[in-house]
Amino acid sequence: MKTIYSHSDDDNFAWIYNKHWGPYANQALPILEQLMLPFLPSEAHILDLCCGTGQLATKLIAKGYSVTGIDVSNEMIRFARENAPNGDFIVQDARHFHFPRTFDAAVSTYDGLNFIMSPPELTTVFENVFESLQNGGIFLFDLNTEAGYLYHWEDGTFSIVEEDHACIVRYEYNADEKLVRFDVTIFRLLEGWLRTDLTFYQRCYSSFDIRYALNLAGFTDISIYGYHDELGLTELSLESERMYIVCRKS
């Protein structure tokens, strides 16, 4: 795609993400405080998988934890280093990272793992996390559900419009293939108006898919919760818009 200025597609998306979606950490942190943090040492080392622009890492570091974040996007990591200068951030693909048995816990929030496109690749991600955790380590992550894809964006589009930027997202869910396509158009006012067009895909996984892949990777004590924006954590149901999964390396 041709652009007018030197800003890359990755740069413009990371800028929008940092401004509008990174603050999702404010929603995720209370869930971590309920399901994971009480069971960790006070100075635990936490792996933030698909860490985005580092807002969750910032909040965990403020609580006294040590955080290592990985994300496949160079620009996301650049923002993460600015947002959480006391964290350790590495450009790395979740399917291919390898750490020694270092971490007391691992997290992945805001449906980062829905971007993993196949069950075998998802199992590989879980295996990588398993190997990086100390014995007894906790893994907590969330995923969009089919109900979320079908109902949360039922009109197929949403937009953000401000004086110096706009973001339009068009969305289509293929129920047969369990695939979601997001077409994103970003306008930013720099030296003039810069337009960026991007396409992303997510895969919808069932709770059965998740349990199966986690078991293959070696995790036990698997609990899956539903989540609604209005209700918070609930029992998982067909109406749950998101699910949170917590498990352990025995």
PEZIKA-V378127 format. One record per residue. N is the residue number from 1. BURIAL is b if it has 16 or more other C-alpha atoms within 10 Angstrom, else e. D_LAST is the distance of its C-alpha to the last C-alpha in Angstrom with 1 decimal. Layout:
n:N burial:BURIAL d_last:D_LAST
n:N burial:BURIAL d_last:D_LAST
This chain:
n:1 burial:e d_last:47.8
n:2 burial:e d_last:50.6
n:3 burial:e d_last:50.2
n:4 burial:e d_last:53.0
n:5 burial:e d_last:51.3
n:6 burial:e d_last:48.8
n:7 burial:e d_last:45.8
n:8 burial:e d_last:43.3
n:9 burial:b d_last:41.7
n:10 burial:e d_last:38.3
n:11 burial:b d_last:39.9
n:12 burial:b d_last:41.5
n:13 burial:b d_last:38.4
n:14 burial:b d_last:36.3
n:15 burial:b d_last:39.1
n:16 burial:b d_last:39.1
n:17 burial:b d_last:35.3
n:18 burial:b d_last:35.3
n:19 burial:e d_last:38.1
n:20 burial:e d_last:37.2
n:21 burial:e d_last:33.5
n:22 burial:b d_last:31.8
n:23 burial:e d_last:32.5
n:24 burial:e d_last:30.0
n:25 burial:b d_last:27.8
n:26 burial:e d_last:29.7
n:27 burial:e d_last:28.3
n:28 burial:b d_last:24.7
n:29 burial:b d_last:24.4
n:30 burial:e d_last:24.8
n:31 burial:b d_last:22.0
n:32 burial:b d_last:19.7
n:33 burial:e d_last:21.2
n:34 burial:e d_last:20.4
n:35 burial:b d_last:16.9
n:36 burial:b d_last:15.2
n:37 burial:b d_last:17.4
n:38 burial:e d_last:17.7
n:39 burial:e d_last:14.0
n:40 burial:b d_last:14.6
n:41 burial:e d_last:16.6
n:42 burial:e d_last:20.3
n:43 burial:e d_last:20.6
n:44 burial:b d_last:17.3
n:45 burial:b d_last:17.5
n:46 burial:b d_last:17.1
n:47 burial:b d_last:17.5
n:48 burial:b d_last:20.1
n:49 burial:b d_last:20.1
n:50 burial:b d_last:23.6
n:51 burial:b d_last:24.7
n:52 burial:b d_last:28.3
n:53 burial:b d_last:30.8
n:54 burial:b d_last:28.5
n:55 burial:b d_last:29.4
n:56 burial:b d_last:25.8
n:57 burial:b d_last:25.2
n:58 burial:b d_last:28.4
n:59 burial:e d_last:27.3
n:60 burial:b d_last:23.9
n:61 burial:b d_last:25.8
n:62 burial:e d_last:28.3
n:63 burial:e d_last:25.7
n:64 burial:e d_last:24.9
n:65 burial:b d_last:21.9
n:66 burial:b d_last:22.0
n:67 burial:b d_last:21.8
n:68 burial:b d_last:21.9
n:69 burial:b d_last:23.2
n:70 burial:b d_last:23.9
n:71 burial:b d_last:26.3
n:72 burial:b d_last:28.5
n:73 burial:b d_last:31.6
n:74 burial:b d_last:33.6
n:75 burial:b d_last:35.4
n:76 burial:b d_last:32.4
n:77 burial:b d_last:31.1
n:78 burial:b d_last:34.6
n:79 burial:b d_last:34.5
n:80 burial:b d_last:31.1
n:81 burial:b d_last:32.4
n:82 burial:e d_last:35.3
n:83 burial:b d_last:33.5
n:84 burial:b d_last:30.8
n:85 burial:e d_last:32.5
n:86 burial:e d_last:30.0
n:87 burial:b d_last:27.1
n:88 burial:b d_last:26.3
n:89 burial:b d_last:27.0
n:90 burial:b d_last:27.0
n:91 burial:b d_last:28.6
n:92 burial:b d_last:26.1
n:93 burial:e d_last:25.3
n:94 burial:b d_last:21.8
n:95 burial:b d_last:22.1
n:96 burial:e d_last:22.8
n:97 burial:b d_last:21.2
n:98 burial:e d_last:19.3
n:99 burial:e d_last:18.0
n:100 burial:e d_last:16.6
n:101 burial:e d_last:13.2
n:102 burial:e d_last:14.9
n:103 burial:b d_last:13.7
n:104 burial:b d_last:12.1
n:105 burial:b d_last:12.4
n:106 burial:b d_last:14.2
n:107 burial:b d_last:16.9
n:108 burial:b d_last:19.5
n:109 burial:b d_last:22.3
n:110 burial:b d_last:25.7
n:111 burial:b d_last:24.9
n:112 burial:b d_last:24.4
n:113 burial:b d_last:22.3
n:114 burial:b d_last:25.2
n:115 burial:b d_last:27.0
n:116 burial:b d_last:24.9
n:117 burial:e d_last:27.3
n:118 burial:e d_last:25.7
n:119 burial:e d_last:22.6
n:120 burial:e d_last:22.1
n:121 burial:e d_last:22.3
n:122 burial:b d_last:19.9
n:123 burial:b d_last:17.3
n:124 burial:b d_last:18.2
n:125 burial:b d_last:17.7
n:126 burial:b d_last:14.1
n:127 burial:b d_last:13.5
n:128 burial:b d_last:15.2
n:129 burial:b d_last:13.2
n:130 burial:b d_last:9.8
n:131 burial:b d_last:11.7
n:132 burial:b d_last:13.0
n:133 burial:b d_last:10.1
n:134 burial:b d_last:9.1
n:135 burial:b d_last:5.8
n:136 burial:e d_last:5.0
n:137 burial:b d_last:7.6
n:138 burial:b d_last:9.2
n:139 burial:b d_last:11.3
n:140 burial:b d_last:14.5
n:141 burial:b d_last:17.5
n:142 burial:b d_last:20.7
n:143 burial:b d_last:23.0
n:144 burial:b d_last:26.5
n:145 burial:b d_last:27.1
n:146 burial:b d_last:30.1
n:147 burial:b d_last:31.8
n:148 burial:b d_last:31.5
n:149 burial:b d_last:33.2
n:150 burial:b d_last:35.8
n:151 burial:e d_last:36.8
n:152 burial:e d_last:35.8
n:153 burial:e d_last:38.2
n:154 burial:e d_last:40.4
n:155 burial:e d_last:43.5
n:156 burial:e d_last:42.1
n:157 burial:e d_last:42.8
n:158 burial:e d_last:42.3
n:159 burial:e d_last:43.9
n:160 burial:e d_last:44.0
n:161 burial:e d_last:47.4
n:162 burial:e d_last:48.4
n:163 burial:e d_last:51.5
n:164 burial:e d_last:50.1
n:165 burial:b d_last:47.6
n:166 burial:b d_last:46.6
n:167 burial:b d_last:43.7
n:168 burial:b d_last:44.1
n:169 burial:b d_last:41.2
n:170 burial:b d_last:42.1
n:171 burial:b d_last:39.4
n:172 burial:b d_last:39.2
n:173 burial:b d_last:36.6
n:174 burial:e d_last:36.9
n:175 burial:e d_last:35.4
n:176 burial:e d_last:35.9
n:177 burial:e d_last:34.0
n:178 burial:e d_last:31.5
n:179 burial:b d_last:32.7
n:180 burial:b d_last:34.0
n:181 burial:b d_last:36.7
n:182 burial:b d_last:37.5
n:183 burial:e d_last:40.8
n:184 burial:b d_last:41.1
n:185 burial:b d_last:44.5
n:186 burial:b d_last:44.7
n:187 burial:b d_last:48.0
n:188 burial:b d_last:48.2
n:189 burial:e d_last:51.4
n:190 burial:e d_last:51.6
n:191 burial:e d_last:55.0
n:192 burial:e d_last:55.4
n:193 burial:e d_last:53.2
n:194 burial:b d_last:50.5
n:195 burial:b d_last:49.0
n:196 burial:b d_last:45.6
n:197 burial:b d_last:44.4
n:198 burial:e d_last:40.8
n:199 burial:e d_last:38.9
n:200 burial:e d_last:35.1
n:201 burial:b d_last:33.1
n:202 burial:b d_last:30.0
n:203 burial:b d_last:28.3
n:204 burial:b d_last:27.4
n:205 burial:b d_last:24.1
n:206 burial:e d_last:23.6
n:207 burial:b d_last:20.6
n:208 burial:e d_last:20.4
n:209 burial:e d_last:20.5
n:210 burial:b d_last:17.6
n:211 burial:b d_last:15.3
n:212 burial:e d_last:16.4
n:213 burial:b d_last:15.8
n:214 burial:b d_last:12.3
n:215 burial:b d_last:11.5
n:216 burial:e d_last:13.5
n:217 burial:b d_last:11.6
n:218 burial:e d_last:8.2
n:219 burial:b d_last:6.9
n:220 burial:b d_last:6.5
n:221 burial:e d_last:8.3
n:222 burial:b d_last:11.0
n:223 burial:e d_last:14.2
n:224 burial:b d_last:17.4
n:225 burial:b d_last:20.4
n:226 burial:b d_last:24.0
n:227 burial:b d_last:26.1
n:228 burial:e d_last:29.8
n:229 burial:e d_last:31.8
n:230 burial:e d_last:33.9
n:231 burial:e d_last:31.3
n:232 burial:e d_last:28.1
n:233 burial:b d_last:24.8
n:234 burial:e d_last:25.5
n:235 burial:e d_last:24.3
n:236 burial:b d_last:24.0
n:237 burial:e d_last:27.4
n:238 burial:e d_last:29.7
n:239 burial:e d_last:31.4
n:240 burial:b d_last:28.4
n:241 burial:b d_last:29.4
n:242 burial:b d_last:26.0
n:243 burial:b d_last:22.4
n:244 burial:b d_last:19.5
n:245 burial:b d_last:15.9
n:246 burial:b d_last:12.9
n:247 burial:b d_last:9.2
n:248 burial:b d_last:5.8
n:249 burial:b d_last:3.8
n:250 burial:e d_last:0.0
